[in-house]
Each structure stands twice: as C-alpha cells, then as structure tokens.
Amino acid sequence: MDRESDLLFLILTSHGSQDGVAVQAGKRVETLSPAHLAGMLDRAEVRHRVVVISACYSGVFIAR
C-alpha cells in the first residue's frame, strides 16, 4: 500500500457497547475502543482513510 496515494477503506460491523466494538480473532475476543482504533490508524500512517462502523453505540467513535 502506498501510504501517500492509496485509500484505506475499513468496514467494521459487530456488536457495540459504550466502550467500542467487539472484535474476535480465533478464540481471542476483545473490545476495540475508539482510542485504540485511532492509535492503530495513526501508527499505520495511511494518509487517506475511510472508516465505516456499523454497531450499536457506533457514535462513540465520533469525537465531540
């Protein structure tokens, strides 16, 4: 991926809570918080990105 010119399009759909969205990888189940997702995206240094979240409480991912 060319971090300067490519577009990252990330879709997350899961059960949500006021803490974030549920993520399962094999037997590992965790909650992905807005801060953790933002940190991962920032560390990836992808300039152009679109994030779509479909879950209950998905509004917690919008800064106020």
C-alpha positions in Angstrom: 0.0 0.0 0.0 1.3 3.4 -0.9 0.6 5.5 2.2 0.6 8.8 0.3 -1.7 8.0 -2.6 -3.8 4.9 -1.8 -7.1 4.8 0.1 -7.7 2.6 3.1 -11.4 1.7 3.3 -12.1 -0.1 6.6 -15.5 -1.6 7.5 -16.3 -2.8 11.0 -19.6 -4.5 11.8 -20.1 -6.1 15.2 -21.8 -5.9 18.5 -21.1 -2.5 20.0 -21.1 -1.0 23.5 -20.3 2.3 25.1 -16.6 1.1 25.2 -16.3 0.3 21.4 -16.9 -2.7 19.2 -16.4 -6.4 19.8 -13.6 -8.0 17.8 -12.9 -11.7 17.6 -9.8 -13.3 16.1 -9.9 -17.1 16.7 -10.5 -17.6 20.4 -9.5 -14.1 21.3 -12.3 -11.7 21.9 -11.7 -8.1 22.8 -13.3 -4.7 22.6 -11.8 -2.2 20.2 -12.1 1.2 21.7 -12.2 4.5 19.7 -8.8 5.5 21.1 -7.2 2.1 20.2 -8.5 2.3 16.7 -7.3 5.9 16.2 -3.9 4.9 17.5 -3.6 2.0 15.1 -4.6 4.1 12.2 -2.2 6.9 13.2 0.7 4.4 13.5 -0.1 2.9 10.1 0.5 6.5 8.7 -2.1 6.0 5.9 -2.9 9.5 4.7 -6.3 8.8 3.1 -8.7 6.6 5.0 -12.4 6.0 5.4 -13.8 4.1 8.4 -17.4 2.7 8.4 -18.7 1.3 11.6 -22.0 -0.5 11.9 -22.7 -1.4 15.5 -24.9 -0.3 18.5 -23.2 2.7 20.1 -21.1 3.4 17.0 -21.5 7.1 17.8 -18.8 6.7 20.5 -16.3 6.7 17.6 -17.2 10.3 16.7 -15.3 13.0 18.6 -17.4 15.6 20.3 
